[in-house]
Amino acid sequence: MTILFFSDNPWHSLYQRPQHLAARFSDVSPVLWIEPMTLGHRGHFAPEEVRPGIRAVSIPLLPHNARQRWVRGLSRILGSLPPVRWIELQVQLLLLRRALQKTRTDTGSVVLFLQNFQLIRLARKLKAPLLAFDYIDDAFGFTDFPAYVRELWLETIRSADVITVTSPTLNKIVREAAPGLALELHTVTNGVEFQKFAEKPSGPPSAGLPPEGTPLIGYVGSVYPWLDFELLEEILTSFSSATLVLVGREHPEVGEVLSRLRRYRNFLSLGTRPYDKVPGYLHRFNVGIIPFRKTRLTAAVNPVKLYEYSACGLPTVSTDFSNDLGEFAHLISVSHSHNEFIDNLHTAIERKKDYAFIESLKRFARENDWDRKGSAIRTIMDNALAGRSSQDHHNAMRGT
């Protein structure tokens, strides 16, 4: 069966859970990746192969979570108009049906895998035998969505045959939003391509880093407003002989605070680096950090970087941004204040020399390889399909 993968992001954006899962699904079934048209990314107006077994097609979607504030504002105004949303759905449906025709895909033999719940009404038009919803973040922690978007989210929960979430907090959020939901919720956390990250890359040193021998305190991920920038400044002043390195896309709204941090000689913000280059940076770090503020969004996050840090044998120091972190207390140092974070950094840098501890990190990462995650979700969907087929057969027998 073909899997129609409704993604929040373009294929060629930040390579994360959506692409990892789609790649593993494509080992077994063809995948049609359905992405929103996004400013700054080239659209696929006809199905285009983005990797073996996966074709991508782009459709229009109001950008309520755009990086630019004015774009979000305009999107909110347009989204408040039902005729605009109706036209948007008709265009989406036209482009998707054309893509299905070009790929010779029969809608009776597809599975819908939905991460972008704003596309639920488009997905339901296909009347597929299975709808799986993979809820990966608390979407309403990103931005102030219009009221109708929450209705789409609730409609997705109620329409799904399978629901997977990435964290216990998300499990609770979905349960509380839909009391009486009979469906079992499956928690399938994030993961890592273990082999890619565990092996120290050969070749030239990672671009932009200081010479070997300089202690590096590193963060890889989005440099967005949910980072605790006051904490980062304290790190810079407390570790004057070390360099604090940020690797990741910078949000326009943090430009001013980054300008302040750049006054420190031991601060580097390198911007986005290709996914394949990330392991090289991690293997140069002495300690990895997760300096999140405690927000609605971060409270439900299952951080991919924890798995990637661990695969590289990198001790992790984190703020206490989520109650879910208790699950990882034996692996990471969770800090409840800035002072404790600084103290934990000193300890973590020394733990880099502890062979037994480093091996426990790698064992944890190996157990959370993306191959296992993809297989787990695929098994959940296969079981749901088998159960539905059995029920349909039972109903047919009763009707004869």
C-alpha positions in Angstrom: 0.0 0.0 0.0 1.1 3.5 -0.7 1.6 5.8 2.3 0.4 9.4 1.9 2.6 11.3 4.3 1.0 14.7 5.2 4.0 16.7 6.6 4.3 20.1 8.4 7.5 20.8 6.6 9.1 20.6 3.1 11.2 17.6 2.4 14.3 19.8 1.9 13.9 21.6 5.2 15.5 20.6 8.5 15.9 16.8 8.4 14.1 15.4 11.4 11.4 12.9 12.5 9.2 13.3 9.5 12.0 12.5 7.0 13.4 9.7 9.1 10.0 8.0 9.3 9.2 8.5 5.7 12.6 7.1 4.7 11.9 3.9 6.7 8.3 3.6 5.4 9.7 3.8 1.9 11.8 0.6 2.5 8.5 -1.3 2.5 5.9 0.9 0.6 5.9 3.8 -1.8 5.5 7.1 -0.1 3.9 10.3 -1.5 5.2 13.1 0.7 2.6 16.0 0.8 4.2 19.2 2.0 3.0 22.8 2.4 4.3 25.4 0.0 6.7 27.4 2.1 8.5 30.7 1.5 12.2 30.0 0.8 11.8 26.5 -0.4 11.3 25.3 -4.0 7.9 23.8 -4.4 7.2 20.4 -6.1 4.2 21.3 -8.3 4.2 17.8 -9.8 5.3 14.6 -7.9 9.1 14.6 -7.8 11.4 11.9 -6.5 13.3 13.3 -3.5 14.9 9.9 -2.6 14.3 6.3 -3.8 10.7 5.3 -3.0 9.6 8.8 -2.0 7.9 11.4 -4.3 7.0 14.9 -3.0 4.3 17.2 -4.0 3.6 20.7 -2.6 0.2 22.2 -1.9 -0.9 25.6 -0.6 -1.5 26.1 3.1 -2.0 29.3 5.1 1.3 29.8 6.9 0.0 30.4 10.5 3.4 29.4 11.9 5.6 31.5 9.5 8.9 32.9 10.8 7.9 36.5 9.9 5.4 38.2 12.1 3.7 40.1 9.3 3.2 36.8 7.4 1.6 35.2 10.4 -0.7 38.2 10.8 -1.8 38.2 7.2 -2.4 34.4 7.4 -4.6 34.9 10.4 -6.7 37.5 8.7 -7.2 35.3 5.6 -7.8 32.2 7.7 -10.7 33.9 9.4 -12.6 34.0 6.1 -14.5 30.8 5.4 -14.5 31.4 1.6 -10.7 31.6 1.6 -10.4 28.3 3.5 -12.9 26.7 1.1 -10.9 27.9 -1.9 -7.7 26.6 -0.3 -9.2 23.2 0.2 -10.4 23.0 -3.4 -7.0 23.9 -4.7 -5.3 21.3 -2.4 -7.7 18.6 -3.5 -7.1 19.4 -7.2 -3.3 19.2 -6.8 -3.4 16.1 -4.7 -5.8 14.2 -7.1 -3.5 15.2 -10.0 -0.5 13.9 -8.1 -2.3 10.6 -7.4 -3.2 10.3 -11.1 0.4 11.0 -12.1 1.7 8.3 -9.7 -1.1 5.9 -10.6 -2.1 5.6 -7.0 -5.5 4.1 -6.1 -7.0 5.8 -3.1 -8.5 2.4 -2.0 -5.0 1.1 -1.4 -3.4 4.0 0.6 -2.6 4.6 4.2 -2.8 8.2 5.4 0.0 9.2 7.8 -0.9 12.7 9.1 1.5 15.0 11.0 0.0 18.2 9.6 -3.5 18.1 11.2 -4.4 21.3 9.3 -4.8 19.0 6.3 -7.3 16.7 8.0 -10.2 17.7 5.7 -8.1 17.1 2.6 -7.1 13.7 4.0 -10.6 12.7 4.8 -11.7 13.4 1.2 -9.8 10.4 0.2 -11.8 7.9 2.3 -8.7 5.7 2.8 -8.9 2.5 4.9 -6.6 3.8 7.6 -5.8 7.3 9.0 -2.8 7.5 11.4 -2.0 10.7 13.3 1.5 11.3 14.5 1.5 14.2 17.0 5.1 15.3 17.4 4.9 18.6 19.3 2.3 20.7 21.1 1.5 22.7 18.0 -0.3 25.4 20.1 2.9 26.2 21.8 4.5 27.5 18.6 2.1 30.3 17.8 -1.4 31.8 18.5 -3.4 29.8 15.9 -6.9 30.9 14.8 -9.8 29.1 16.6 -10.6 27.0 13.6 -7.2 25.4 13.7 -7.9 23.9 17.1 -11.2 22.5 15.6 -9.1 20.8 12.9 -6.9 19.3 15.6 -9.8 17.9 17.5 -11.3 16.6 14.3 -8.1 14.8 13.5 -8.0 13.1 17.0 -11.6 12.0 16.6 -11.1 10.8 13.0 -7.8 8.9 13.5 -7.7 5.1 13.5 -4.2 5.2 15.0 -2.6 8.0 17.2 1.1 8.1 18.1 2.7 10.8 20.2 6.3 11.6 21.0 6.1 12.2 24.8 4.0 11.3 27.9 3.0 15.0 28.1 1.6 14.9 24.6 -0.3 11.7 25.5 -1.9 13.5 28.4 -2.7 16.6 26.3 -4.5 14.5 23.7 -6.4 12.5 26.4 -7.6 15.7 28.2 -8.6 17.3 24.9 -10.8 14.4 23.9 -12.2 12.8 27.0 -13.8 9.5 26.4 -11.6 8.7 23.4 -11.6 4.9 23.1 -8.6 4.8 20.9 -5.3 3.6 22.4 -2.5 6.3 22.3 0.9 5.0 21.5 4.0 6.9 22.7 6.8 6.5 20.2 9.6 8.8 21.2 12.2 10.4 18.8 15.5 8.7 17.9 18.8 8.9 16.1 20.6 7.3 13.2 22.9 5.6 15.6 25.6 4.4 13.1 25.8 7.8 11.5 26.3 9.6 14.8 28.3 7.1 16.7 31.2 6.9 14.2 33.6 9.8 14.4 33.7 11.3 10.9 37.0 11.3 9.0 38.2 14.1 6.8 38.7 17.8 7.3 37.6 19.4 10.6 34.1 20.9 10.9 34.0 24.4 9.4 33.9 27.3 11.8 35.2 25.6 15.0 38.2 26.8 16.9 41.4 24.7 16.9 41.6 21.3 18.6 42.2 21.6 22.3 39.7 24.4 22.9 36.9 23.0 25.2 33.6 23.3 23.4 30.1 23.6 25.0 27.7 22.9 22.2 24.1 23.1 21.2 22.6 21.8 17.9 19.1 22.7 17.1 16.8 25.7 16.3 18.1 29.0 17.7 14.6 30.2 18.5 12.9 32.3 21.2 12.4 29.2 23.5 16.1 29.2 24.3 17.2 30.7 27.7 19.6 33.4 26.4 20.3 34.7 29.9 21.6 31.3 30.8 23.8 31.3 27.6 25.3 34.6 28.7 26.1 33.1 32.2 27.8 30.2 30.5 30.0 32.6 28.5 31.1 34.5 31.6 31.6 31.3 33.7 33.6 29.4 31.1 35.9 32.0 29.7 38.4 29.4 28.6 35.8 27.4 26.7 33.8 28.3 23.6 30.0 28.1 23.5 28.9 27.0 20.0 25.4 27.1 18.6 24.6 25.2 15.4 21.2 25.8 14.0 18.8 28.0 12.2 18.4 31.5 13.7 14.9 32.9 14.1 14.5 36.6 13.1 13.1 37.5 16.5 16.4 36.5 18.3 18.7 38.7 16.2 19.1 41.4 18.9 20.0 39.0 21.7 22.5 37.1 19.4 24.2 40.4 18.6 24.7 40.9 22.3 26.2 37.4 22.8 28.5 37.9 19.8 30.4 40.5 21.8 31.9 37.7 23.8 35.1 36.3 22.2 34.1 32.8 23.3 30.8 32.7 21.5 30.0 31.2 18.1 26.7 30.9 16.3 27.3 29.0 13.1 23.9 29.0 11.6 22.4 26.0 9.8 24.7 23.1 8.9 23.7 20.2 6.6 22.4 17.2 8.5 25.2 15.0 7.3 27.7 17.4 8.9 26.1 17.5 12.3 28.0 14.4 13.7 31.3 16.1 13.0 30.4 19.0 15.2 29.1 16.8 18.0 32.3 14.8 18.1 34.2 18.0 18.7 32.1 19.1 21.6 33.0 18.3 25.2 29.4 18.6 26.5 26.0 19.1 24.8 23.4 21.4 26.3 19.6 21.7 26.0 19.0 25.3 27.3 15.3 25.5 26.9 13.0 27.8 28.8 10.0 26.2 30.3 7.1 27.0 28.0 4.0 25.3 26.8 5.9 24.1 23.7 9.0 22.8 25.5 7.0 21.1 28.2 5.9 18.4 25.7 9.2 18.2 23.7 11.0 14.9 23.3 14.4 16.4 22.2 16.0 14.7 19.2 19.3 16.3 20.2 19.4 14.1 23.4 19.6 11.0 21.3 22.1 12.5 18.9 24.3 13.8 21.7 24.2 10.3 23.4 25.1 8.5 20.2 28.2 10.6 20.0 29.1 9.8 23.6 28.4 13.4 24.6 27.3 14.1 28.2 24.2 16.3 28.3 23.2 19.2 30.6 19.6 20.4 30.4 17.3 22.9 32.0 14.2 21.4 33.7 11.9 22.4 30.8 9.7 19.3 31.0 8.4 16.9 33.6 9.1 14.1 31.2 12.9 14.5 31.8 12.7 12.4 34.9 12.7 9.4 32.5 16.3 10.3 31.5 17.6 11.3 35.0 20.2 8.5 34.8 21.6 9.9 31.5 21.5 13.6 31.7 22.0 16.3 34.3 18.8 18.2 34.7 19.3 21.7 36.2 16.7 23.6 38.2 18.5 26.9 38.3 21.2 28.7 36.3 23.8 28.1 39.1 23.0 24.4 39.1 23.4 24.3 35.3 26.8 25.9 35.6 27.8 23.3 38.3 26.5 20.5 36.1 28.5 21.7 33.2 31.7 21.4 35.2 30.7 17.8 36.2 29.7 16.9 32.6 33.0 18.0 31.1 34.7 15.6 33.5 32.3 12.8 32.8 33.4 12.8 29.2 36.4 10.8 30.5 34.2 8.2 32.2 34.2 5.2 29.8 31.4 3.3 31.5 29.1 6.3 31.4 29.8 7.1 27.8 29.0 3.5 26.9 25.7 3.8 28.7 24.9 6.8 26.6 25.7 5.0 23.4 23.6 2.0 24.5 20.6 4.2 25.1 21.1 5.8 21.7 21.4 2.4 20.0 18.1 1.3 21.5 16.5 4.3 20.1 17.7 4.0 16.5 15.2 5.5 13.9 15.0 2.0 12.3 13.3 0.8 15.5 11.0 3.8 15.7 9.9 3.4 12.1 9.3 -0.3 12.6 7.3 0.3 15.7 5.0 2.8 14.0 4.6 0.6 11.0 3.7 -2.4 13.2 1.0 -0.3 15.0 -0.5 0.7 11.6 -0.3 -2.9 10.3 -2.1 -4.2 13.4 -4.8 -1.5 13.0 -5.3 -2.5 9.3 -5.5 -6.1 10.2 -8.0 -5.4 12.9 -10.1 -3.4 10.6 -10.0 -6.1 7.9 -11.1 -8.7 10.5 -13.9 -6.5 11.6 -15.1 -5.9 8.1 -15.0 -9.6 7.4 -17.0 -10.3 10.6 -19.6 -7.6 9.6 -19.9 -9.1 6.1 -20.5 -12.6 7.5 -23.2 -11.3 9.8 -24.9 -9.6 6.9 -25.0 -12.8 4.8 
